């Protein structure tokens, strides 16, 4: 699944509810999920839980992007498609 396909899937599942909640409320859920990921990383939890927490963070990020009309795949390509956004090297030479 591409990043664009993932974002579209999250929109299909949650967009109406998330848009109605608004950016501030949706951002609070995103921040909570980042906190759960932080806790999982600190505790060095099992792989299955790590995957779940990373997926949750990505889903909430996709929702926030969708509310703002941002295609994450396009945004990532524009910023990082040529390598480091500052020196353009891969790996970064800054």
Buried (B, 14 or more C-beta within 10 A) or exposed (E): EEBBEBBBEBBEEBBEEBBEBEBEEBBEBBEEBBEBBEEBEEEEBEEEBBEBBBEBBBBBBBBBBBBEEBBBBEEEEEEEEEEBEEEEEEEEEE
